[in-house]
Amino acid sequence: MVNNPSENKNRFPLVLTLSTDGFLFDRAWLLRSGGTDLQPMRYAGKYKRPGYSYPKSVVWGKYLYVSYATNKEDVEISRVPLTALSKDM
């Protein structure tokens, strides 16, 4: 699961959370933190807020690719080696 686990409407941080059984999500990795990691918004707009929106993910080859919109202005991708997601780490 890739989402923004915050207690408000913030769209950061962007976090990958994994589960072995699909019920207990007990392992998490920070993909993007927000703050200085997030570029400034260039254009104001209705329903816009800073952050990482609409995350989608796919495993292809030896990597997990996560795409997302940053500030609803740019499309970005984070690439994570599957070996970095080992349960033994």
PyMOL Python script that loads the backbone (N, CA, C, O; Angstrom):
from pymol import cmd

cmd.read_pdbstr("""\
ATOM      1  N   MET A   1       0.850  -1.155   0.000  1.00  0.00           N
ATOM      2  CA  MET A   1       0.000   0.000   0.000  1.00  0.00           C
ATOM      3  C   MET A   1       0.909   1.235   0.000  1.00  0.00           C
ATOM      4  O   MET A   1       1.863   1.317   0.773  1.00  0.00           O
ATOM      5  N   VAL A   2       0.599   2.182  -0.871  1.00  0.00           N
ATOM      6  CA  VAL A   2       1.324   3.451  -0.902  1.00  0.00           C
ATOM      7  C   VAL A   2       0.302   4.542  -0.625  1.00  0.00           C
ATOM      8  O   VAL A   2      -0.706   4.663  -1.321  1.00  0.00           O
ATOM      9  N   ASN A   3       0.585   5.342   0.418  1.00  0.00           N
ATOM     10  CA  ASN A   3      -0.368   6.399   0.770  1.00  0.00           C
ATOM     11  C   ASN A   3       0.311   7.495   1.577  1.00  0.00           C
ATOM     12  O   ASN A   3       1.530   7.509   1.744  1.00  0.00           O
ATOM     13  N   ASN A   4      -0.512   8.414   2.075  1.00  0.00           N
ATOM     14  CA  ASN A   4      -0.060   9.542   2.891  1.00  0.00           C
ATOM     15  C   ASN A   4      -0.640   9.381   4.291  1.00  0.00           C
ATOM     16  O   ASN A   4      -1.726   9.896   4.559  1.00  0.00           O
ATOM     17  N   PRO A   5       0.041   8.690   5.182  1.00  0.00           N
ATOM     18  CA  PRO A   5      -0.517   8.449   6.515  1.00  0.00           C
ATOM     19  C   PRO A   5      -0.379   9.669   7.428  1.00  0.00           C
ATOM     20  O   PRO A   5       0.575   9.774   8.200  1.00  0.00           O
ATOM     21  N   SER A   6      -1.324  10.572   7.331  1.00  0.00           N
ATOM     22  CA  SER A   6      -1.322  11.742   8.213  1.00  0.00           C
ATOM     23  C   SER A   6      -2.704  11.848   8.852  1.00  0.00           C
ATOM     24  O   SER A   6      -3.669  11.257   8.368  1.00  0.00           O
ATOM     25  N   GLU A   7      -2.785  12.589   9.919  1.00  0.00           N
ATOM     26  CA  GLU A   7      -4.053  12.728  10.635  1.00  0.00           C
ATOM     27  C   GLU A   7      -4.884  13.893  10.119  1.00  0.00           C
ATOM     28  O   GLU A   7      -5.892  14.255  10.725  1.00  0.00           O
ATOM     29  N   ASN A   8      -4.465  14.479   9.004  1.00  0.00           N
ATOM     30  CA  ASN A   8      -5.196  15.602   8.440  1.00  0.00           C
ATOM     31  C   ASN A   8      -5.220  15.450   6.921  1.00  0.00           C
ATOM     32  O   ASN A   8      -5.024  14.343   6.418  1.00  0.00           O
ATOM     33  N   LYS A   9      -5.452  16.512   6.192  1.00  0.00           N
ATOM     34  CA  LYS A   9      -5.551  16.430   4.734  1.00  0.00           C
ATOM     35  C   LYS A   9      -4.214  16.599   4.028  1.00  0.00           C
ATOM     36  O   LYS A   9      -4.174  16.732   2.804  1.00  0.00           O
ATOM     37  N   ASN A  10      -3.122  16.597   4.782  1.00  0.00           N
ATOM     38  CA  ASN A  10      -1.798  16.698   4.158  1.00  0.00           C
ATOM     39  C   ASN A  10      -1.556  15.525   3.224  1.00  0.00           C
ATOM     40  O   ASN A  10      -2.014  14.412   3.482  1.00  0.00           O
ATOM     41  N   ARG A  11      -0.844  15.773   2.154  1.00  0.00           N
ATOM     42  CA  ARG A  11      -0.490  14.737   1.180  1.00  0.00           C
ATOM     43  C   ARG A  11       0.979  14.367   1.318  1.00  0.00           C
ATOM     44  O   ARG A  11       1.636  14.044   0.329  1.00  0.00           O
ATOM     45  N   PHE A  12       1.482  14.411   2.512  1.00  0.00           N
ATOM     46  CA  PHE A  12       2.841  13.973   2.818  1.00  0.00           C
ATOM     47  C   PHE A  12       2.850  13.501   4.258  1.00  0.00           C
ATOM     48  O   PHE A  12       2.049  13.969   5.067  1.00  0.00           O
ATOM     49  N   PRO A  13       3.728  12.600   4.586  1.00  0.00           N
ATOM     50  CA  PRO A  13       4.752  11.947   3.783  1.00  0.00           C
ATOM     51  C   PRO A  13       4.125  10.924   2.828  1.00  0.00           C
ATOM     52  O   PRO A  13       2.945  10.589   2.934  1.00  0.00           O
ATOM     53  N   LEU A  14       4.943  10.443   1.901  1.00  0.00           N
ATOM     54  CA  LEU A  14       4.544   9.364   1.005  1.00  0.00           C
ATOM     55  C   LEU A  14       5.220   8.097   1.523  1.00  0.00           C
ATOM     56  O   LEU A  14       6.447   8.029   1.595  1.00  0.00           O
ATOM     57  N   VAL A  15       4.421   7.099   1.881  1.00  0.00           N
ATOM     58  CA  VAL A  15       4.935   5.922   2.583  1.00  0.00           C
ATOM     59  C   VAL A  15       4.481   4.642   1.879  1.00  0.00           C
ATOM     60  O   VAL A  15       3.343   4.534   1.422  1.00  0.00           O
ATOM     61  N   LEU A  16       5.389   3.691   1.805  1.00  0.00           N
ATOM     62  CA  LEU A  16       5.096   2.343   1.331  1.00  0.00           C
ATOM     63  C   LEU A  16       4.935   1.459   2.559  1.00  0.00           C
ATOM     64  O   LEU A  16       5.823   1.416   3.410  1.00  0.00           O
ATOM     65  N   THR A  17       3.814   0.757   2.661  1.00  0.00           N
ATOM     66  CA  THR A  17       3.554  -0.144   3.781  1.00  0.00           C
ATOM     67  C   THR A  17       3.251  -1.522   3.223  1.00  0.00           C
ATOM     68  O   THR A  17       2.447  -1.662   2.302  1.00  0.00           O
ATOM     69  N   LEU A  18       3.902  -2.550   3.786  1.00  0.00           N
ATOM     70  CA  LEU A  18       3.739  -3.917   3.287  1.00  0.00           C
ATOM     71  C   LEU A  18       3.121  -4.829   4.332  1.00  0.00           C
ATOM     72  O   LEU A  18       3.237  -4.610   5.538  1.00  0.00           O
ATOM     73  N   SER A  19       2.462  -5.858   3.824  1.00  0.00           N
ATOM     74  CA  SER A  19       1.825  -6.871   4.659  1.00  0.00           C
ATOM     75  C   SER A  19       2.069  -8.236   4.038  1.00  0.00           C
ATOM     76  O   SER A  19       2.083  -8.374   2.815  1.00  0.00           O
ATOM     77  N   THR A  20       2.258  -9.223   4.861  1.00  0.00           N
ATOM     78  CA  THR A  20       2.401 -10.588   4.370  1.00  0.00           C
ATOM     79  C   THR A  20       1.045 -11.198   4.055  1.00  0.00           C
ATOM     80  O   THR A  20       0.904 -11.934   3.078  1.00  0.00           O
ATOM     81  N   ASP A  21       0.030 -10.892   4.892  1.00  0.00           N
ATOM     82  CA  ASP A  21      -1.279 -11.522   4.740  1.00  0.00           C
ATOM     83  C   ASP A  21      -2.370 -10.591   4.209  1.00  0.00           C
ATOM     84  O   ASP A  21      -3.495 -11.039   3.986  1.00  0.00           O
ATOM     85  N   GLY A  22      -2.072  -9.333   4.006  1.00  0.00           N
ATOM     86  CA  GLY A  22      -3.069  -8.382   3.517  1.00  0.00           C
ATOM     87  C   GLY A  22      -3.942  -7.777   4.600  1.00  0.00           C
ATOM     88  O   GLY A  22      -4.827  -6.973   4.306  1.00  0.00           O
ATOM     89  N   PHE A  23      -3.703  -8.156   5.859  1.00  0.00           N
ATOM     90  CA  PHE A  23      -4.479  -7.622   6.978  1.00  0.00           C
ATOM     91  C   PHE A  23      -3.611  -6.813   7.934  1.00  0.00           C
ATOM     92  O   PHE A  23      -3.989  -5.715   8.343  1.00  0.00           O
ATOM     93  N   LEU A  24      -2.462  -7.348   8.285  1.00  0.00           N
ATOM     94  CA  LEU A  24      -1.551  -6.679   9.205  1.00  0.00           C
ATOM     95  C   LEU A  24      -0.412  -6.050   8.394  1.00  0.00           C
ATOM     96  O   LEU A  24       0.458  -6.753   7.880  1.00  0.00           O
ATOM     97  N   PHE A  25      -0.431  -4.731   8.290  1.00  0.00           N
ATOM     98  CA  PHE A  25       0.612  -4.011   7.567  1.00  0.00           C
ATOM     99  C   PHE A  25       1.652  -3.587   8.599  1.00  0.00           C
ATOM    100  O   PHE A  25       1.466  -2.599   9.310  1.00  0.00           O
ATOM    101  N   ASP A  26       2.744  -4.341   8.676  1.00  0.00           N
ATOM    102  CA  ASP A  26       3.699  -4.190   9.772  1.00  0.00           C
ATOM    103  C   ASP A  26       5.093  -3.740   9.351  1.00  0.00           C
ATOM    104  O   ASP A  26       6.005  -3.702  10.178  1.00  0.00           O
ATOM    105  N   ARG A  27       5.269  -3.402   8.083  1.00  0.00           N
ATOM    106  CA  ARG A  27       6.563  -2.912   7.611  1.00  0.00           C
ATOM    107  C   ARG A  27       6.328  -1.685   6.754  1.00  0.00           C
ATOM    108  O   ARG A  27       5.478  -1.698   5.864  1.00  0.00           O
ATOM    109  N   ALA A  28       7.086  -0.611   7.022  1.00  0.00           N
ATOM    110  CA  ALA A  28       6.861   0.639   6.293  1.00  0.00           C
ATOM    111  C   ALA A  28       8.184   1.286   5.916  1.00  0.00           C
ATOM    112  O   ALA A  28       9.174   1.182   6.639  1.00  0.00           O
ATOM    113  N   TRP A  29       8.182   1.961   4.764  1.00  0.00           N
ATOM    114  CA  TRP A  29       9.346   2.701   4.267  1.00  0.00           C
ATOM    115  C   TRP A  29       8.898   4.091   3.837  1.00  0.00           C
ATOM    116  O   TRP A  29       7.880   4.251   3.164  1.00  0.00           O
ATOM    117  N   LEU A  30       9.664   5.078   4.230  1.00  0.00           N
ATOM    118  CA  LEU A  30       9.413   6.457   3.833  1.00  0.00           C
ATOM    119  C   LEU A  30       9.963   6.667   2.428  1.00  0.00           C
ATOM    120  O   LEU A  30      11.165   6.520   2.205  1.00  0.00           O
ATOM    121  N   LEU A  31       9.095   7.009   1.482  1.00  0.00           N
ATOM    122  CA  LEU A  31       9.532   7.275   0.108  1.00  0.00           C
ATOM    123  C   LEU A  31       9.849   8.754  -0.092  1.00  0.00           C
ATOM    124  O   LEU A  31      10.894   9.095  -0.646  1.00  0.00           O
ATOM    125  N   ARG A  32       8.958   9.625   0.352  1.00  0.00           N
ATOM    126  CA  ARG A  32       9.165  11.069   0.264  1.00  0.00           C
ATOM    127  C   ARG A  32       8.638  11.681   1.548  1.00  0.00           C
ATOM    128  O   ARG A  32       7.550  11.331   2.006  1.00  0.00           O
ATOM    129  N   SER A  33       9.408  12.598   2.133  1.00  0.00           N
ATOM    130  CA  SER A  33       9.062  13.098   3.464  1.00  0.00           C
ATOM    131  C   SER A  33       8.246  14.391   3.459  1.00  0.00           C
ATOM    132  O   SER A  33       7.585  14.694   4.452  1.00  0.00           O
ATOM    133  N   GLY A  34       8.275  15.144   2.390  1.00  0.00           N
ATOM    134  CA  GLY A  34       7.691  16.481   2.431  1.00  0.00           C
ATOM    135  C   GLY A  34       8.752  17.443   2.941  1.00  0.00           C
ATOM    136  O   GLY A  34       9.943  17.149   2.839  1.00  0.00           O
ATOM    137  N   GLY A  35       8.351  18.579   3.484  1.00  0.00           N
ATOM    138  CA  GLY A  35       9.326  19.540   3.999  1.00  0.00           C
ATOM    139  C   GLY A  35      10.275  19.999   2.902  1.00  0.00           C
ATOM    140  O   GLY A  35       9.838  20.399   1.823  1.00  0.00           O
ATOM    141  N   THR A  36      11.580  19.940   3.180  1.00  0.00           N
ATOM    142  CA  THR A  36      12.575  20.378   2.185  1.00  0.00           C
ATOM    143  C   THR A  36      12.657  19.419   1.004  1.00  0.00           C
ATOM    144  O   THR A  36      13.238  19.756  -0.028  1.00  0.00           O
ATOM    145  N   ASP A  37      12.074  18.215   1.146  1.00  0.00           N
ATOM    146  CA  ASP A  37      12.047  17.233   0.060  1.00  0.00           C
ATOM    147  C   ASP A  37      10.995  17.597  -0.992  1.00  0.00           C
ATOM    148  O   ASP A  37      11.008  17.046  -2.093  1.00  0.00           O
ATOM    149  N   LEU A  38      10.097  18.508  -0.667  1.00  0.00           N
ATOM    150  CA  LEU A  38       8.979  18.875  -1.535  1.00  0.00           C
ATOM    151  C   LEU A  38       9.224  20.239  -2.158  1.00  0.00           C
ATOM    152  O   LEU A  38       9.397  21.229  -1.448  1.00  0.00           O
ATOM    153  N   GLN A  39       9.238  20.291  -3.480  1.00  0.00           N
ATOM    154  CA  GLN A  39       9.460  21.583  -4.137  1.00  0.00           C
ATOM    155  C   GLN A  39       8.276  22.510  -3.893  1.00  0.00           C
ATOM    156  O   GLN A  39       7.166  22.039  -3.642  1.00  0.00           O
ATOM    157  N   PRO A  40       8.496  23.823  -3.962  1.00  0.00           N
ATOM    158  CA  PRO A  40       7.401  24.770  -3.738  1.00  0.00           C
ATOM    159  C   PRO A  40       6.346  24.670  -4.840  1.00  0.00           C
ATOM    160  O   PRO A  40       6.651  24.335  -5.985  1.00  0.00           O
ATOM    161  N   MET A  41       5.117  24.965  -4.475  1.00  0.00           N
ATOM    162  CA  MET A  41       4.031  24.985  -5.451  1.00  0.00           C
ATOM    163  C   MET A  41       4.217  26.206  -6.348  1.00  0.00           C
ATOM    164  O   MET A  41       4.456  27.311  -5.861  1.00  0.00           O
ATOM    165  N   ARG A  42       4.107  26.003  -7.650  1.00  0.00           N
ATOM    166  CA  ARG A  42       4.320  27.094  -8.611  1.00  0.00           C
ATOM    167  C   ARG A  42       3.048  27.888  -8.907  1.00  0.00           C
ATOM    168  O   ARG A  42       3.106  29.091  -9.161  1.00  0.00           O
ATOM    169  N   TYR A  43       1.904  27.213  -8.873  1.00  0.00           N
ATOM    170  CA  TYR A  43       0.650  27.854  -9.261  1.00  0.00           C
ATOM    171  C   TYR A  43      -0.415  27.582  -8.217  1.00  0.00           C
ATOM    172  O   TYR A  43      -0.552  26.457  -7.736  1.00  0.00           O
ATOM    173  N   ALA A  44      -1.161  28.602  -7.871  1.00  0.00           N
ATOM    174  CA  ALA A  44      -2.295  28.421  -6.967  1.00  0.00           C
ATOM    175  C   ALA A  44      -3.447  27.823  -7.757  1.00  0.00           C
ATOM    176  O   ALA A  44      -3.504  27.955  -8.979  1.00  0.00           O
ATOM    177  N   GLY A  45      -4.356  27.170  -7.064  1.00  0.00           N
ATOM    178  CA  GLY A  45      -5.506  26.598  -7.755  1.00  0.00           C
ATOM    179  C   GLY A  45      -6.516  26.050  -6.771  1.00  0.00           C
ATOM    180  O   GLY A  45      -6.193  25.757  -5.620  1.00  0.00           O
ATOM    181  N   LYS A  46      -7.723  25.918  -7.235  1.00  0.00           N
ATOM    182  CA  LYS A  46      -8.786  25.388  -6.409  1.00  0.00           C
ATOM    183  C   LYS A  46      -8.511  23.919  -6.103  1.00  0.00           C
ATOM    184  O   LYS A  46      -8.143  23.156  -6.996  1.00  0.00           O
ATOM    185  N   TYR A  47      -8.684  23.529  -4.867  1.00  0.00           N
ATOM    186  CA  TYR A  47      -8.480  22.155  -4.394  1.00  0.00           C
ATOM    187  C   TYR A  47      -7.024  21.699  -4.445  1.00  0.00           C
ATOM    188  O   TYR A  47      -6.754  20.503  -4.339  1.00  0.00           O
ATOM    189  N   LYS A  48      -6.090  22.622  -4.604  1.00  0.00           N
ATOM    190  CA  LYS A  48      -4.676  22.249  -4.608  1.00  0.00           C
ATOM    191  C   LYS A  48      -4.098  22.407  -3.219  1.00  0.00           C
ATOM    192  O   LYS A  48      -4.449  23.324  -2.477  1.00  0.00           O
ATOM    193  N   ARG A  49      -3.209  21.496  -2.885  1.00  0.00           N
ATOM    194  CA  ARG A  49      -2.454  21.601  -1.636  1.00  0.00           C
ATOM    195  C   ARG A  49      -1.106  20.941  -1.879  1.00  0.00           C
ATOM    196  O   ARG A  49      -0.984  20.073  -2.743  1.00  0.00           O
ATOM    197  N   PRO A  50      -0.106  21.344  -1.130  1.00  0.00           N
ATOM    198  CA  PRO A  50       1.219  20.739  -1.318  1.00  0.00           C
ATOM    199  C   PRO A  50       1.204  19.252  -0.969  1.00  0.00           C
ATOM    200  O   PRO A  50       0.496  18.817  -0.061  1.00  0.00           O
ATOM    201  N   GLY A  51       1.992  18.494  -1.700  1.00  0.00           N
ATOM    202  CA  GLY A  51       2.137  17.088  -1.344  1.00  0.00           C
ATOM    203  C   GLY A  51       2.183  16.157  -2.528  1.00  0.00           C
ATOM    204  O   GLY A  51       2.274  16.570  -3.684  1.00  0.00           O
ATOM    205  N   TYR A  52       2.117  14.878  -2.194  1.00  0.00           N
ATOM    206  CA  TYR A  52       2.234  13.779  -3.161  1.00  0.00           C
ATOM    207  C   TYR A  52       0.872  13.118  -3.304  1.00  0.00           C
ATOM    208  O   TYR A  52       0.416  12.424  -2.395  1.00  0.00           O
ATOM    209  N   SER A  53       0.223  13.331  -4.437  1.00  0.00           N
ATOM    210  CA  SER A  53      -1.148  12.882  -4.652  1.00  0.00           C
ATOM    211  C   SER A  53      -1.214  11.750  -5.670  1.00  0.00           C
ATOM    212  O   SER A  53      -0.305  11.562  -6.479  1.00  0.00           O
ATOM    213  N   TYR A  54      -2.302  11.008  -5.610  1.00  0.00           N
ATOM    214  CA  TYR A  54      -2.633   9.975  -6.589  1.00  0.00           C
ATOM    215  C   TYR A  54      -1.534   8.923  -6.773  1.00  0.00           C
ATOM    216  O   TYR A  54      -1.194   8.603  -7.913  1.00  0.00           O
ATOM    217  N   PRO A  55      -0.968   8.376  -5.692  1.00  0.00           N
ATOM    218  CA  PRO A  55       0.105   7.397  -5.874  1.00  0.00           C
ATOM    219  C   PRO A  55      -0.402   6.099  -6.507  1.00  0.00           C
ATOM    220  O   PRO A  55      -1.482   5.607  -6.180  1.00  0.00           O
ATOM    221  N   LYS A  56       0.387   5.574  -7.399  1.00  0.00           N
ATOM    222  CA  LYS A  56       0.138   4.283  -8.047  1.00  0.00           C
ATOM    223  C   LYS A  56       1.451   3.523  -8.040  1.00  0.00           C
ATOM    224  O   LYS A  56       2.517   4.136  -8.097  1.00  0.00           O
ATOM    225  N   SER A  57       1.396   2.199  -7.970  1.00  0.00           N
ATOM    226  CA  SER A  57       2.630   1.418  -7.920  1.00  0.00           C
ATOM    227  C   SER A  57       2.520   0.184  -8.794  1.00  0.00           C
ATOM    228  O   SER A  57       1.432  -0.339  -9.038  1.00  0.00           O
ATOM    229  N   VAL A  58       3.679  -0.268  -9.259  1.00  0.00           N
ATOM    230  CA  VAL A  58       3.764  -1.487 -10.065  1.00  0.00           C
ATOM    231  C   VAL A  58       5.137  -2.109  -9.845  1.00  0.00           C
ATOM    232  O   VAL A  58       6.138  -1.403  -9.718  1.00  0.00           O
ATOM    233  N   VAL A  59       5.174  -3.429  -9.803  1.00  0.00           N
ATOM    234  CA  VAL A  59       6.441  -4.151  -9.763  1.00  0.00           C
ATOM    235  C   VAL A  59       6.768  -4.537 -11.188  1.00  0.00           C
ATOM    236  O   VAL A  59       5.958  -5.137 -11.895  1.00  0.00           O
ATOM    237  N   TRP A  60       7.995  -4.172 -11.600  1.00  0.00           N
ATOM    238  CA  TRP A  60       8.441  -4.510 -12.950  1.00  0.00           C
ATOM    239  C   TRP A  60       9.912  -4.879 -12.859  1.00  0.00           C
ATOM    240  O   TRP A  60      10.736  -4.082 -12.412  1.00  0.00           O
ATOM    241  N   GLY A  61      10.231  -6.085 -13.283  1.00  0.00           N
ATOM    242  CA  GLY A  61      11.610  -6.543 -13.175  1.00  0.00           C
ATOM    243  C   GLY A  61      11.994  -6.665 -11.706  1.00  0.00           C
ATOM    244  O   GLY A  61      11.285  -7.297 -10.922  1.00  0.00           O
ATOM    245  N   LYS A  62      13.101  -6.068 -11.342  1.00  0.00           N
ATOM    246  CA  LYS A  62      13.622  -6.156  -9.977  1.00  0.00           C
ATOM    247  C   LYS A  62      13.333  -4.905  -9.147  1.00  0.00           C
ATOM    248  O   LYS A  62      13.995  -4.651  -8.141  1.00  0.00           O
ATOM    249  N   TYR A  63      12.323  -4.116  -9.585  1.00  0.00           N
ATOM    250  CA  TYR A  63      12.043  -2.842  -8.914  1.00  0.00           C
ATOM    251  C   TYR A  63      10.552  -2.643  -8.677  1.00  0.00           C
ATOM    252  O   TYR A  63       9.708  -3.171  -9.400  1.00  0.00           O
ATOM    253  N   LEU A  64      10.259  -1.866  -7.643  1.00  0.00           N
ATOM    254  CA  LEU A  64       8.927  -1.329  -7.419  1.00  0.00           C
ATOM    255  C   LEU A  64       8.965   0.117  -7.912  1.00  0.00           C
ATOM    256  O   LEU A  64       9.808   0.900  -7.476  1.00  0.00           O
ATOM    257  N   TYR A  65       8.068   0.464  -8.804  1.00  0.00           N
ATOM    258  CA  TYR A  65       7.963   1.836  -9.302  1.00  0.00           C
ATOM    259  C   TYR A  65       6.719   2.465  -8.687  1.00  0.00           C
ATOM    260  O   TYR A  65       5.633   1.889  -8.743  1.00  0.00           O
ATOM    261  N   VAL A  66       6.878   3.638  -8.103  1.00  0.00           N
ATOM    262  CA  VAL A  66       5.760   4.374  -7.515  1.00  0.00           C
ATOM    263  C   VAL A  66       5.676   5.715  -8.228  1.00  0.00           C
ATOM    264  O   VAL A  66       6.620   6.504  -8.201  1.00  0.00           O
ATOM    265  N   SER A  67       4.542   5.964  -8.864  1.00  0.00           N
ATOM    266  CA  SER A  67       4.334   7.256  -9.522  1.00  0.00           C
ATOM    267  C   SER A  67       3.344   8.068  -8.690  1.00  0.00           C
ATOM    268  O   SER A  67       2.498   7.511  -7.991  1.00  0.00           O
ATOM    269  N   TYR A  68       3.464   9.387  -8.778  1.00  0.00           N
ATOM    270  CA  TYR A  68       2.601  10.274  -8.006  1.00  0.00           C
ATOM    271  C   TYR A  68       2.683  11.671  -8.590  1.00  0.00           C
ATOM    272  O   TYR A  68       3.649  12.021  -9.269  1.00  0.00           O
ATOM    273  N   ALA A  69       1.662  12.460  -8.320  1.00  0.00           N
ATOM    274  CA  ALA A  69       1.668  13.869  -8.712  1.00  0.00           C
ATOM    275  C   ALA A  69       2.200  14.679  -7.539  1.00  0.00           C
ATOM    276  O   ALA A  69       1.770  14.484  -6.402  1.00  0.00           O
ATOM    277  N   THR A  70       3.126  15.580  -7.808  1.00  0.00           N
ATOM    278  CA  THR A  70       3.672  16.445  -6.766  1.00  0.00           C
ATOM    279  C   THR A  70       3.020  17.812  -6.892  1.00  0.00           C
ATOM    280  O   THR A  70       3.143  18.480  -7.919  1.00  0.00           O
ATOM    281  N   ASN A  71       2.322  18.222  -5.831  1.00  0.00           N
ATOM    282  CA  ASN A  71       1.600  19.502  -5.797  1.00  0.00           C
ATOM    283  C   ASN A  71       0.554  19.614  -6.903  1.00  0.00           C
ATOM    284  O   ASN A  71       0.145  20.722  -7.251  1.00  0.00           O
ATOM    285  N   LYS A  72       0.117  18.490  -7.456  1.00  0.00           N
ATOM    286  CA  LYS A  72      -0.814  18.454  -8.589  1.00  0.00           C
ATOM    287  C   LYS A  72      -0.268  19.227  -9.785  1.00  0.00           C
ATOM    288  O   LYS A  72      -1.036  19.760 -10.586  1.00  0.00           O
ATOM    289  N   GLU A  73       1.067  19.289  -9.907  1.00  0.00           N
ATOM    290  CA  GLU A  73       1.708  20.022 -10.996  1.00  0.00           C
ATOM    291  C   GLU A  73       2.671  19.152 -11.791  1.00  0.00           C
ATOM    292  O   GLU A  73       2.793  19.312 -13.006  1.00  0.00           O
ATOM    293  N   ASP A  74       3.345  18.248 -11.129  1.00  0.00           N
ATOM    294  CA  ASP A  74       4.369  17.433 -11.773  1.00  0.00           C
ATOM    295  C   ASP A  74       4.086  15.955 -11.514  1.00  0.00           C
ATOM    296  O   ASP A  74       3.501  15.594 -10.493  1.00  0.00           O
ATOM    297  N   VAL A  75       4.500  15.120 -12.435  1.00  0.00           N
ATOM    298  CA  VAL A  75       4.439  13.669 -12.246  1.00  0.00           C
ATOM    299  C   VAL A  75       5.847  13.197 -11.952  1.00  0.00           C
ATOM    300  O   VAL A  75       6.784  13.514 -12.686  1.00  0.00           O
ATOM    301  N   GLU A  76       5.996  12.438 -10.879  1.00  0.00           N
ATOM    302  CA  GLU A  76       7.312  11.938 -10.481  1.00  0.00           C
ATOM    303  C   GLU A  76       7.235  10.443 -10.236  1.00  0.00           C
ATOM    304  O   GLU A  76       6.154   9.879 -10.065  1.00  0.00           O
ATOM    305  N   ILE A  77       8.399   9.812 -10.223  1.00  0.00           N
ATOM    306  CA  ILE A  77       8.509   8.373  -9.996  1.00  0.00           C
ATOM    307  C   ILE A  77       9.612   8.118  -8.975  1.00  0.00           C
ATOM    308  O   ILE A  77      10.687   8.715  -9.034  1.00  0.00           O
ATOM    309  N   SER A  78       9.323   7.227  -8.048  1.00  0.00           N
ATOM    310  CA  SER A  78      10.351   6.708  -7.151  1.00  0.00           C
ATOM    311  C   SER A  78      10.552   5.240  -7.501  1.00  0.00           C
ATOM    312  O   SER A  78       9.582   4.503  -7.675  1.00  0.00           O
ATOM    313  N   ARG A  79      11.801   4.814  -7.604  1.00  0.00           N
ATOM    314  CA  ARG A  79      12.128   3.432  -7.944  1.00  0.00           C
ATOM    315  C   ARG A  79      12.821   2.787  -6.750  1.00  0.00           C
ATOM    316  O   ARG A  79      13.825   3.299  -6.255  1.00  0.00           O
ATOM    317  N   VAL A  80      12.284   1.669  -6.295  1.00  0.00           N
ATOM    318  CA  VAL A  80      12.807   0.986  -5.115  1.00  0.00           C
ATOM    319  C   VAL A  80      13.230  -0.423  -5.514  1.00  0.00           C
ATOM    320  O   VAL A  80      12.413  -1.174  -6.048  1.00  0.00           O
ATOM    321  N   PRO A  81      14.490  -0.804  -5.269  1.00  0.00           N
ATOM    322  CA  PRO A  81      14.892  -2.190  -5.541  1.00  0.00           C
ATOM    323  C   PRO A  81      14.121  -3.144  -4.627  1.00  0.00           C
ATOM    324  O   PRO A  81      14.005  -2.899  -3.426  1.00  0.00           O
ATOM    325  N   LEU A  82      13.602  -4.220  -5.190  1.00  0.00           N
ATOM    326  CA  LEU A  82      12.850  -5.179  -4.389  1.00  0.00           C
ATOM    327  C   LEU A  82      13.703  -5.783  -3.279  1.00  0.00           C
ATOM    328  O   LEU A  82      13.179  -6.163  -2.232  1.00  0.00           O
ATOM    329  N   THR A  83      14.996  -5.873  -3.498  1.00  0.00           N
ATOM    330  CA  THR A  83      15.882  -6.419  -2.465  1.00  0.00           C
ATOM    331  C   THR A  83      15.904  -5.533  -1.223  1.00  0.00           C
ATOM    332  O   THR A  83      16.200  -6.019  -0.131  1.00  0.00           O
ATOM    333  N   ALA A  84      15.596  -4.242  -1.366  1.00  0.00           N
ATOM    334  CA  ALA A  84      15.568  -3.326  -0.226  1.00  0.00           C
ATOM    335  C   ALA A  84      14.326  -3.539   0.637  1.00  0.00           C
ATOM    336  O   ALA A  84      14.241  -3.014   1.747  1.00  0.00           O
ATOM    337  N   LEU A  85      13.368  -4.308   0.129  1.00  0.00           N
ATOM    338  CA  LEU A  85      12.119  -4.535   0.852  1.00  0.00           C
ATOM    339  C   LEU A  85      12.086  -5.892   1.531  1.00  0.00           C
ATOM    340  O   LEU A  85      11.022  -6.359   1.937  1.00  0.00           O
ATOM    341  N   SER A  86      13.224  -6.517   1.654  1.00  0.00           N
ATOM    342  CA  SER A  86      13.312  -7.839   2.267  1.00  0.00           C
ATOM    343  C   SER A  86      12.859  -7.783   3.717  1.00  0.00           C
ATOM    344  O   SER A  86      13.176  -6.838   4.439  1.00  0.00           O
ATOM    345  N   LYS A  87      12.115  -8.801   4.139  1.00  0.00           N
ATOM    346  CA  LYS A  87      11.637  -8.877   5.518  1.00  0.00           C
ATOM    347  C   LYS A  87      12.790  -9.092   6.496  1.00  0.00           C
ATOM    348  O   LYS A  87      12.649  -8.809   7.686  1.00  0.00           O
ATOM    349  N   ASP A  88      13.921  -9.584   6.013  1.00  0.00           N
ATOM    350  CA  ASP A  88      15.062  -9.866   6.876  1.00  0.00           C
ATOM    351  C   ASP A  88      15.881  -8.626   7.216  1.00  0.00           C
ATOM    352  O   ASP A  88      16.800  -8.708   8.030  1.00  0.00           O
ATOM    353  N   MET A  89      15.568  -7.473   6.608  1.00  0.00           N
ATOM    354  CA  MET A  89      16.367  -6.282   6.831  1.00  0.00           C
ATOM    355  C   MET A  89      16.040  -5.633   8.144  1.00  0.00           C
ATOM    356  O   MET A  89      16.629  -4.609   8.489  1.00  0.00           O
TER     357      MET A  89
END
""", "prot")
cmd.dss("prot")
cmd.show_as("cartoon", "prot")
cmd.util.cbc("prot")
cmd.orient("prot")
